[in-house]
């Protein structure tokens, strides 16, 4: 016997992962991120801003 059609329920939204910038950047205030084989430098400026460069 066939099961009755049940529409798919929308998946609940998940919260994005949070990482504290001090944990991510470490004592040096910078980290290299590898994305699809390319390296990016994320660093914190003296003014406390974050800059991502290739």
C-alpha distance matrix in Angstrom:
0.0 3.8 6.6 9.4 12.4 15.2 18.6 20.6 23.3 26.8 28.3 31.3 34.6 36.3 40.0 42.0 43.7 47.3 50.2 53.7 56.1 58.6 56.1 54.9 58.4 60.2 64.0 64.8 62.9 61.1 58.1 57.0 53.4 51.9 49.3 48.1 51.2 53.6 55.8 56.4 58.9 58.1 61.2 62.7 65.9 68.9 67.9 64.5 62.5 59.9 60.3 57.9 59.6 58.7
3.8 0.0 3.8 6.4 8.9 11.9 15.1 17.2 20.1 23.5 25.2 28.3 31.5 33.4 37.1 39.0 40.9 44.5 47.5 51.0 53.2 55.9 53.5 52.2 55.6 57.6 61.3 62.1 60.1 58.2 55.2 54.1 50.5 49.0 46.3 45.1 48.3 50.6 52.8 53.3 55.8 55.0 58.2 59.7 62.8 65.8 64.8 61.4 59.3 56.7 57.1 54.7 56.4 55.5
6.6 3.8 0.0 3.8 6.5 8.7 12.2 14.1 16.8 20.3 21.9 24.9 28.2 30.1 33.8 35.9 37.8 41.4 44.4 47.9 50.2 52.9 50.5 49.3 52.8 54.8 58.5 59.4 57.3 55.5 52.7 51.8 48.1 46.9 44.3 43.3 46.6 48.8 50.8 51.1 53.4 52.4 55.5 56.8 60.0 62.9 61.8 58.4 56.4 53.9 54.5 52.2 54.1 53.4
9.4 6.4 3.8 0.0 3.8 6.3 9.8 12.5 15.0 18.6 20.7 23.6 26.9 29.2 32.9 35.1 37.4 40.8 44.0 47.4 49.7 52.5 50.3 49.2 52.6 54.7 58.4 59.3 57.0 55.3 52.6 51.8 48.2 47.1 44.4 43.5 46.9 48.9 50.8 50.9 53.2 52.0 55.0 56.2 59.2 62.1 60.8 57.5 55.4 53.0 53.7 51.6 53.6 53.1
12.4 8.9 6.5 3.8 0.0 3.8 6.5 9.4 12.2 15.6 18.0 21.1 24.1 26.6 30.3 32.4 34.8 38.2 41.5 44.9 47.0 50.0 47.9 46.6 49.9 52.2 55.9 56.6 54.2 52.4 49.8 48.9 45.2 44.2 41.3 40.5 44.0 45.8 47.8 47.8 50.1 49.0 52.0 53.2 56.1 59.1 57.7 54.5 52.3 49.9 50.5 48.3 50.3 49.8
15.2 11.9 8.7 6.3 3.8 0.0 3.8 6.4 8.7 12.3 14.6 17.5 20.7 23.2 26.8 29.2 31.6 34.9 38.3 41.6 43.8 46.7 44.7 43.5 46.9 49.2 52.8 53.6 51.2 49.6 47.1 46.4 42.8 42.0 39.2 38.7 42.2 43.9 45.6 45.4 47.6 46.3 49.2 50.2 53.2 56.0 54.6 51.4 49.2 47.0 47.7 45.8 47.9 47.6
18.6 15.1 12.2 9.8 6.5 3.8 0.0 3.8 6.4 9.4 12.2 15.2 18.1 20.9 24.5 26.6 29.3 32.6 36.0 39.3 41.4 44.4 42.6 41.3 44.6 47.0 50.6 51.2 48.7 47.1 44.6 43.9 40.3 39.6 36.7 36.2 39.8 41.3 43.0 42.7 44.9 43.5 46.4 47.4 50.3 53.2 51.6 48.5 46.2 44.0 44.7 42.7 44.9 44.6
20.6 17.2 14.1 12.5 9.4 6.4 3.8 0.0 3.8 6.4 8.8 12.1 14.9 17.4 21.1 23.1 25.7 29.1 32.4 35.7 37.8 40.8 39.0 37.6 40.9 43.2 46.9 47.6 45.0 43.4 41.0 40.3 36.6 36.0 33.2 32.8 36.4 37.8 39.5 39.2 41.3 39.9 42.9 43.9 46.9 49.8 48.4 45.1 42.9 40.6 41.3 39.3 41.5 41.3
23.3 20.1 16.8 15.0 12.2 8.7 6.4 3.8 0.0 3.8 6.3 8.9 12.0 14.8 18.3 20.8 23.4 26.6 30.1 33.3 35.5 38.5 36.8 35.6 39.0 41.3 44.8 45.7 43.1 41.7 39.5 39.1 35.6 35.3 32.7 32.8 36.4 37.5 38.9 38.2 40.1 38.4 41.1 41.9 44.8 47.6 46.1 42.8 40.8 38.6 39.6 37.9 40.4 40.5
26.8 23.5 20.3 18.6 15.6 12.3 9.4 6.4 3.8 0.0 3.8 6.4 8.8 11.9 15.3 17.6 20.5 23.6 27.1 30.2 32.3 35.4 33.9 32.6 35.8 38.3 41.8 42.6 39.8 38.5 36.3 36.0 32.5 32.4 29.7 30.0 33.7 34.6 35.8 35.0 36.8 35.0 37.7 38.4 41.3 44.0 42.5 39.3 37.1 35.1 36.0 34.4 36.9 37.1
28.3 25.2 21.9 20.7 18.0 14.6 12.2 8.8 6.3 3.8 0.0 3.8 6.3 8.7 12.3 14.6 17.2 20.4 23.9 27.1 29.3 32.3 30.5 29.3 32.7 35.0 38.6 39.4 36.8 35.5 33.3 33.1 29.7 29.7 27.3 27.8 31.3 32.3 33.3 32.5 34.2 32.4 35.0 35.8 38.8 41.6 40.2 36.8 34.9 32.7 33.8 32.1 34.7 35.0
31.3 28.3 24.9 23.6 21.1 17.5 15.2 12.1 8.9 6.4 3.8 0.0 3.8 6.3 9.6 12.5 15.2 18.0 21.6 24.6 27.0 30.0 28.4 27.5 30.9 33.1 36.6 37.6 35.0 34.0 32.1 32.3 29.1 29.5 27.4 28.4 31.9 32.5 33.1 32.0 33.2 31.1 33.5 33.9 36.8 39.4 37.8 34.5 32.8 30.8 32.3 31.0 33.9 34.5
34.6 31.5 28.2 26.9 24.1 20.7 18.1 14.9 12.0 8.8 6.3 3.8 0.0 3.8 6.6 9.2 12.3 15.0 18.7 21.6 23.8 26.9 25.6 24.5 27.7 30.2 33.6 34.5 31.7 30.7 28.9 29.2 26.0 26.7 24.6 25.9 29.3 29.6 30.1 28.7 29.9 27.6 29.9 30.3 33.2 35.8 34.2 30.9 29.1 27.2 28.6 27.4 30.4 31.2
36.3 33.4 30.1 29.2 26.6 23.2 20.9 17.4 14.8 11.9 8.7 6.3 3.8 0.0 3.7 6.4 8.9 11.8 15.4 18.5 20.8 23.8 22.2 21.3 24.6 26.9 30.3 31.4 28.7 27.8 26.0 26.4 23.4 24.2 22.5 24.1 27.3 27.7 27.8 26.5 27.5 25.2 27.4 27.9 31.0 33.5 32.2 28.7 27.1 25.1 26.7 25.5 28.5 29.3
40.0 37.1 33.8 32.9 30.3 26.8 24.5 21.1 18.3 15.3 12.3 9.6 6.6 3.7 0.0 3.8 6.4 8.6 12.3 15.1 17.5 20.5 19.2 18.5 21.7 24.0 27.3 28.4 25.6 25.0 23.5 24.4 21.7 23.1 21.7 23.8 26.8 26.7 26.4 24.7 25.2 22.6 24.6 24.7 27.7 30.1 28.8 25.2 23.8 22.0 23.9 23.1 26.4 27.6
42.0 39.0 35.9 35.1 32.4 29.2 26.6 23.1 20.8 17.6 14.6 12.5 9.2 6.4 3.8 0.0 3.8 6.3 9.8 12.8 14.7 17.9 16.6 15.3 18.5 21.0 24.4 25.3 22.5 21.6 19.9 20.7 17.9 19.4 18.1 20.4 23.3 23.1 22.6 20.9 21.5 19.0 21.1 21.5 24.7 27.3 26.2 22.6 21.0 18.9 20.5 19.5 22.7 23.9
43.7 40.9 37.8 37.4 34.8 31.6 29.3 25.7 23.4 20.5 17.2 15.2 12.3 8.9 6.4 3.8 0.0 3.8 6.7 10.2 12.4 15.2 13.4 12.4 15.9 18.0 21.5 22.6 20.1 19.3 17.6 18.6 16.1 17.9 17.3 19.9 22.3 22.2 21.3 19.7 20.0 17.5 19.5 20.0 23.4 25.9 25.2 21.5 20.3 18.0 19.8 18.8 22.0 23.2
47.3 44.5 41.4 40.8 38.2 34.9 32.6 29.1 26.6 23.6 20.4 18.0 15.0 11.8 8.6 6.3 3.8 0.0 3.8 6.7 9.2 11.9 10.7 10.2 13.5 15.5 18.7 20.0 17.4 17.2 16.1 17.8 16.1 18.5 18.4 21.5 23.5 22.9 21.5 19.4 19.0 16.0 17.3 17.3 20.7 22.8 22.1 18.3 17.6 15.7 18.0 17.7 21.1 22.8
50.2 47.5 44.4 44.0 41.5 38.3 36.0 32.4 30.1 27.1 23.9 21.6 18.7 15.4 12.3 9.8 6.7 3.8 0.0 3.8 6.2 8.5 6.9 6.6 10.0 11.7 15.0 16.4 14.0 14.0 13.0 15.2 14.0 16.9 17.6 21.0 22.4 21.6 19.7 17.6 16.6 13.7 14.7 14.7 18.3 20.3 20.1 16.3 16.0 13.9 16.3 16.1 19.5 21.3
53.7 51.0 47.9 47.4 44.9 41.6 39.3 35.7 33.3 30.2 27.1 24.6 21.6 18.5 15.1 12.8 10.2 6.7 3.8 0.0 3.8 5.5 5.3 6.3 8.7 10.0 12.7 14.5 12.0 12.9 13.0 15.9 15.5 18.8 19.9 23.5 24.6 23.4 21.0 18.6 16.8 13.5 13.5 12.7 16.1 17.6 17.4 13.6 14.0 12.6 15.6 16.3 19.7 22.0
56.1 53.2 50.2 49.7 47.0 43.8 41.4 37.8 35.5 32.3 29.3 27.0 23.8 20.8 17.5 14.7 12.4 9.2 6.2 3.8 0.0 3.8 5.4 4.9 5.8 8.0 10.5 11.6 8.6 9.5 10.2 13.3 13.5 17.1 18.5 22.2 23.0 21.3 18.6 15.9 13.7 10.2 9.8 9.0 12.4 14.1 14.2 10.5 10.8 9.2 12.1 13.1 16.4 19.0
58.6 55.9 52.9 52.5 50.0 46.7 44.4 40.8 38.5 35.4 32.3 30.0 26.9 23.8 20.5 17.9 15.2 11.9 8.5 5.5 3.8 0.0 3.8 5.5 5.3 5.6 7.4 9.4 7.3 9.3 10.5 14.1 15.1 18.8 20.7 24.5 24.7 23.1 20.1 17.6 15.0 11.9 10.7 9.6 12.8 13.7 14.5 11.1 12.4 11.4 14.2 15.4 18.4 20.8
56.1 53.5 50.5 50.3 47.9 44.7 42.6 39.0 36.8 33.9 30.5 28.4 25.6 22.2 19.2 16.6 13.4 10.7 6.9 5.3 5.4 3.8 0.0 3.8 5.7 5.4 8.4 10.7 9.4 10.3 10.2 13.4 14.0 17.3 19.4 22.9 23.3 22.2 19.3 17.5 15.4 12.8 12.5 12.3 15.8 17.2 18.1 14.6 15.5 13.8 16.2 16.5 19.3 21.2
54.9 52.2 49.3 49.2 46.6 43.5 41.3 37.6 35.6 32.6 29.3 27.5 24.5 21.3 18.5 15.3 12.4 10.2 6.6 6.3 4.9 5.5 3.8 0.0 3.8 5.8 9.4 10.3 8.4 8.0 7.1 10.0 10.3 13.7 15.7 19.3 19.7 18.5 15.7 13.8 11.9 9.4 10.0 10.8 14.5 16.6 17.6 14.1 14.1 11.7 13.4 13.2 15.9 17.6
58.4 55.6 52.8 52.6 49.9 46.9 44.6 40.9 39.0 35.8 32.7 30.9 27.7 24.6 21.7 18.5 15.9 13.5 10.0 8.7 5.8 5.3 5.7 3.8 0.0 3.8 6.8 6.7 4.7 4.6 5.2 8.9 10.5 14.2 16.5 20.3 20.1 18.3 15.0 12.8 10.1 7.7 7.1 7.9 11.5 13.5 15.0 12.0 12.2 10.0 11.5 11.8 14.2 16.2
60.2 57.6 54.8 54.7 52.2 49.2 47.0 43.2 41.3 38.3 35.0 33.1 30.2 26.9 24.0 21.0 18.0 15.5 11.7 10.0 8.0 5.6 5.4 5.8 3.8 0.0 3.8 5.5 5.5 6.7 7.5 11.1 13.2 16.5 19.3 22.9 22.4 20.9 17.5 15.8 13.0 11.1 10.0 10.4 13.5 14.7 16.7 13.9 15.0 13.3 14.9 15.4 17.4 19.2
64.0 61.3 58.5 58.4 55.9 52.8 50.6 46.9 44.8 41.8 38.6 36.6 33.6 30.3 27.3 24.4 21.5 18.7 15.0 12.7 10.5 7.4 8.4 9.4 6.8 3.8 0.0 3.8 5.5 8.0 10.0 13.6 16.2 19.5 22.4 26.0 25.2 23.5 19.9 18.1 14.8 13.2 11.1 10.8 13.1 13.4 15.9 13.7 15.5 14.6 16.2 17.3 19.0 21.0
64.8 62.1 59.4 59.3 56.6 53.6 51.2 47.6 45.7 42.6 39.4 37.6 34.5 31.4 28.4 25.3 22.6 20.0 16.4 14.5 11.6 9.4 10.7 10.3 6.7 5.5 3.8 0.0 3.8 5.5 8.2 11.4 14.5 17.8 20.8 24.3 23.2 21.1 17.4 15.5 12.1 11.0 8.7 9.0 11.0 11.8 14.7 13.0 14.3 13.1 14.0 14.9 16.1 18.1
62.9 60.1 57.3 57.0 54.2 51.2 48.7 45.0 43.1 39.8 36.8 35.0 31.7 28.7 25.6 22.5 20.1 17.4 14.0 12.0 8.6 7.3 9.4 8.4 4.7 5.5 5.5 3.8 0.0 3.8 7.2 10.7 13.2 16.9 19.4 23.0 22.4 20.1 16.5 14.0 10.5 8.4 5.7 5.5 8.2 9.6 12.0 9.7 10.7 9.4 10.8 12.1 14.0 16.5
61.1 58.2 55.5 55.3 52.4 49.6 47.1 43.4 41.7 38.5 35.5 34.0 30.7 27.8 25.0 21.6 19.3 17.2 14.0 12.9 9.5 9.3 10.3 8.0 4.6 6.7 8.0 5.5 3.8 0.0 3.8 7.0 9.8 13.3 15.9 19.5 18.7 16.4 12.8 10.4 6.9 5.5 4.1 6.4 9.4 11.8 14.0 11.8 11.6 9.2 9.4 9.6 11.1 13.1
58.1 55.2 52.7 52.6 49.8 47.1 44.6 41.0 39.5 36.3 33.3 32.1 28.9 26.0 23.5 19.9 17.6 16.1 13.0 13.0 10.2 10.5 10.2 7.1 5.2 7.5 10.0 8.2 7.2 3.8 0.0 3.8 6.4 9.8 12.7 16.2 15.5 13.6 10.1 8.3 5.9 5.4 6.5 9.5 12.7 15.5 17.3 14.9 14.1 11.0 10.8 9.6 10.9 12.0
57.0 54.1 51.8 51.8 48.9 46.4 43.9 40.3 39.1 36.0 33.1 32.3 29.2 26.4 24.4 20.7 18.6 17.8 15.2 15.9 13.3 14.1 13.4 10.0 8.9 11.1 13.6 11.4 10.7 7.0 3.8 0.0 3.8 6.5 9.7 13.0 11.8 9.9 6.4 5.5 4.6 6.3 8.7 12.2 15.1 18.2 20.0 17.8 16.4 13.0 11.7 9.4 9.6 9.6
53.4 50.5 48.1 48.2 45.2 42.8 40.3 36.6 35.6 32.5 29.7 29.1 26.0 23.4 21.7 17.9 16.1 16.1 14.0 15.5 13.5 15.1 14.0 10.3 10.5 13.2 16.2 14.5 13.2 9.8 6.4 3.8 0.0 3.8 6.3 9.9 9.6 8.2 5.7 5.1 6.3 7.2 10.6 13.9 17.0 20.4 21.6 19.1 17.2 13.5 12.3 9.3 10.0 9.5
51.9 49.0 46.9 47.1 44.2 42.0 39.6 36.0 35.3 32.4 29.7 29.5 26.7 24.2 23.1 19.4 17.9 18.5 16.9 18.8 17.1 18.8 17.3 13.7 14.2 16.5 19.5 17.8 16.9 13.3 9.8 6.5 3.8 0.0 3.8 6.6 6.0 5.5 4.6 6.3 8.9 10.7 14.1 17.6 20.5 23.9 25.1 22.7 20.7 16.9 15.3 11.9 11.7 10.0
49.3 46.3 44.3 44.4 41.3 39.2 36.7 33.2 32.7 29.7 27.3 27.4 24.6 22.5 21.7 18.1 17.3 18.4 17.6 19.9 18.5 20.7 19.4 15.7 16.5 19.3 22.4 20.8 19.4 15.9 12.7 9.7 6.3 3.8 0.0 3.8 5.4 5.3 6.5 7.6 10.9 12.2 15.9 19.2 22.0 25.6 26.4 24.0 21.5 17.7 16.0 12.3 12.2 10.4
48.1 45.1 43.3 43.5 40.5 38.7 36.2 32.8 32.8 30.0 27.8 28.4 25.9 24.1 23.8 20.4 19.9 21.5 21.0 23.5 22.2 24.5 22.9 19.3 20.3 22.9 26.0 24.3 23.0 19.5 16.2 13.0 9.9 6.6 3.8 0.0 3.8 5.6 8.5 10.5 14.1 15.8 19.5 22.9 25.5 29.2 29.9 27.6 25.0 21.3 19.3 15.5 14.9 12.4
51.2 48.3 46.6 46.9 44.0 42.2 39.8 36.4 36.4 33.7 31.3 31.9 29.3 27.3 26.8 23.3 22.3 23.5 22.4 24.6 23.0 24.7 23.3 19.7 20.1 22.4 25.2 23.2 22.4 18.7 15.5 11.8 9.6 6.0 5.4 3.8 0.0 3.8 6.7 9.8 13.3 15.7 19.2 22.8 25.3 28.8 30.0 28.0 25.6 21.8 19.6 15.9 14.6 11.6
53.6 50.6 48.8 48.9 45.8 43.9 41.3 37.8 37.5 34.6 32.3 32.5 29.6 27.7 26.7 23.1 22.2 22.9 21.6 23.4 21.3 23.1 22.2 18.5 18.3 20.9 23.5 21.1 20.1 16.4 13.6 9.9 8.2 5.5 5.3 5.6 3.8 0.0 3.8 6.6 10.2 13.0 16.3 19.9 22.1 25.7 26.9 25.1 22.6 18.9 16.3 12.6 11.0 7.8
55.8 52.8 50.8 50.8 47.8 45.6 43.0 39.5 38.9 35.8 33.3 33.1 30.1 27.8 26.4 22.6 21.3 21.5 19.7 21.0 18.6 20.1 19.3 15.7 15.0 17.5 19.9 17.4 16.5 12.8 10.1 6.4 5.7 4.6 6.5 8.5 6.7 3.8 0.0 3.8 6.8 9.9 13.0 16.7 18.9 22.4 23.9 22.1 19.9 16.3 13.8 10.4 8.8 6.3
56.4 53.3 51.1 50.9 47.8 45.4 42.7 39.2 38.2 35.0 32.5 32.0 28.7 26.5 24.7 20.9 19.7 19.4 17.6 18.6 15.9 17.6 17.5 13.8 12.8 15.8 18.1 15.5 14.0 10.4 8.3 5.5 5.1 6.3 7.6 10.5 9.8 6.6 3.8 0.0 3.8 6.5 9.7 13.3 15.5 19.1 20.3 18.5 16.2 12.6 10.0 6.6 5.5 4.5
58.9 55.8 53.4 53.2 50.1 47.6 44.9 41.3 40.1 36.8 34.2 33.2 29.9 27.5 25.2 21.5 20.0 19.0 16.6 16.8 13.7 15.0 15.4 11.9 10.1 13.0 14.8 12.1 10.5 6.9 5.9 4.6 6.3 8.9 10.9 14.1 13.3 10.2 6.8 3.8 0.0 3.8 6.3 10.0 12.2 15.6 17.2 15.5 13.5 10.2 7.9 5.6 5.3 6.3
58.1 55.0 52.4 52.0 49.0 46.3 43.5 39.9 38.4 35.0 32.4 31.1 27.6 25.2 22.6 19.0 17.5 16.0 13.7 13.5 10.2 11.9 12.8 9.4 7.7 11.1 13.2 11.0 8.4 5.5 5.4 6.3 7.2 10.7 12.2 15.8 15.7 13.0 9.9 6.5 3.8 0.0 3.8 7.1 9.9 13.4 14.5 12.3 10.4 6.8 5.6 4.4 6.6 8.9
61.2 58.2 55.5 55.0 52.0 49.2 46.4 42.9 41.1 37.7 35.0 33.5 29.9 27.4 24.6 21.1 19.5 17.3 14.7 13.5 9.8 10.7 12.5 10.0 7.1 10.0 11.1 8.7 5.7 4.1 6.5 8.7 10.6 14.1 15.9 19.5 19.2 16.3 13.0 9.7 6.3 3.8 0.0 3.8 6.5 9.8 11.3 9.4 8.3 5.6 5.4 6.6 8.5 11.4
62.7 59.7 56.8 56.2 53.2 50.2 47.4 43.9 41.9 38.4 35.8 33.9 30.3 27.9 24.7 21.5 20.0 17.3 14.7 12.7 9.0 9.6 12.3 10.8 7.9 10.4 10.8 9.0 5.5 6.4 9.5 12.2 13.9 17.6 19.2 22.9 22.8 19.9 16.7 13.3 10.0 7.1 3.8 0.0 3.8 6.7 7.9 5.7 5.5 4.6 6.3 9.0 11.4 14.7
65.9 62.8 60.0 59.2 56.1 53.2 50.3 46.9 44.8 41.3 38.8 36.8 33.2 31.0 27.7 24.7 23.4 20.7 18.3 16.1 12.4 12.8 15.8 14.5 11.5 13.5 13.1 11.0 8.2 9.4 12.7 15.1 17.0 20.5 22.0 25.5 25.3 22.1 18.9 15.5 12.2 9.9 6.5 3.8 0.0 3.8 5.2 5.2 5.3 6.3 7.3 10.7 12.4 16.0
68.9 65.8 62.9 62.1 59.1 56.0 53.2 49.8 47.6 44.0 41.6 39.4 35.8 33.5 30.1 27.3 25.9 22.8 20.3 17.6 14.1 13.7 17.2 16.6 13.5 14.7 13.4 11.8 9.6 11.8 15.5 18.2 20.4 23.9 25.6 29.2 28.8 25.7 22.4 19.1 15.6 13.4 9.8 6.7 3.8 0.0 3.8 5.4 7.5 9.6 11.0 14.5 16.1 19.6
67.9 64.8 61.8 60.8 57.7 54.6 51.6 48.4 46.1 42.5 40.2 37.8 34.2 32.2 28.8 26.2 25.2 22.1 20.1 17.4 14.2 14.5 18.1 17.6 15.0 16.7 15.9 14.7 12.0 14.0 17.3 20.0 21.6 25.1 26.4 29.9 30.0 26.9 23.9 20.3 17.2 14.5 11.3 7.9 5.2 3.8 0.0 3.8 5.7 9.0 11.0 14.8 16.9 20.6
64.5 61.4 58.4 57.5 54.5 51.4 48.5 45.1 42.8 39.3 36.8 34.5 30.9 28.7 25.2 22.6 21.5 18.3 16.3 13.6 10.5 11.1 14.6 14.1 12.0 13.9 13.7 13.0 9.7 11.8 14.9 17.8 19.1 22.7 24.0 27.6 28.0 25.1 22.1 18.5 15.5 12.3 9.4 5.7 5.2 5.4 3.8 0.0 3.8 6.7 9.7 13.2 15.9 19.5
62.5 59.3 56.4 55.4 52.3 49.2 46.2 42.9 40.8 37.1 34.9 32.8 29.1 27.1 23.8 21.0 20.3 17.6 16.0 14.0 10.8 12.4 15.5 14.1 12.2 15.0 15.5 14.3 10.7 11.6 14.1 16.4 17.2 20.7 21.5 25.0 25.6 22.6 19.9 16.2 13.5 10.4 8.3 5.5 5.3 7.5 5.7 3.8 0.0 3.8 6.6 10.2 13.0 16.8
59.9 56.7 53.9 53.0 49.9 47.0 44.0 40.6 38.6 35.1 32.7 30.8 27.2 25.1 22.0 18.9 18.0 15.7 13.9 12.6 9.2 11.4 13.8 11.7 10.0 13.3 14.6 13.1 9.4 9.2 11.0 13.0 13.5 16.9 17.7 21.3 21.8 18.9 16.3 12.6 10.2 6.8 5.6 4.6 6.3 9.6 9.0 6.7 3.8 0.0 3.8 6.8 10.0 13.6
60.3 57.1 54.5 53.7 50.5 47.7 44.7 41.3 39.6 36.0 33.8 32.3 28.6 26.7 23.9 20.5 19.8 18.0 16.3 15.6 12.1 14.2 16.2 13.4 11.5 14.9 16.2 14.0 10.8 9.4 10.8 11.7 12.3 15.3 16.0 19.3 19.6 16.3 13.8 10.0 7.9 5.6 5.4 6.3 7.3 11.0 11.0 9.7 6.6 3.8 0.0 3.8 6.5 10.2
57.9 54.7 52.2 51.6 48.3 45.8 42.7 39.3 37.9 34.4 32.1 31.0 27.4 25.5 23.1 19.5 18.8 17.7 16.1 16.3 13.1 15.4 16.5 13.2 11.8 15.4 17.3 14.9 12.1 9.6 9.6 9.4 9.3 11.9 12.3 15.5 15.9 12.6 10.4 6.6 5.6 4.4 6.6 9.0 10.7 14.5 14.8 13.2 10.2 6.8 3.8 0.0 3.8 7.0
59.6 56.4 54.1 53.6 50.3 47.9 44.9 41.5 40.4 36.9 34.7 33.9 30.4 28.5 26.4 22.7 22.0 21.1 19.5 19.7 16.4 18.4 19.3 15.9 14.2 17.4 19.0 16.1 14.0 11.1 10.9 9.6 10.0 11.7 12.2 14.9 14.6 11.0 8.8 5.5 5.3 6.6 8.5 11.4 12.4 16.1 16.9 15.9 13.0 10.0 6.5 3.8 0.0 3.8
58.7 55.5 53.4 53.1 49.8 47.6 44.6 41.3 40.5 37.1 35.0 34.5 31.2 29.3 27.6 23.9 23.2 22.8 21.3 22.0 19.0 20.8 21.2 17.6 16.2 19.2 21.0 18.1 16.5 13.1 12.0 9.6 9.5 10.0 10.4 12.4 11.6 7.8 6.3 4.5 6.3 8.9 11.4 14.7 16.0 19.6 20.6 19.5 16.8 13.6 10.2 7.0 3.8 0.0
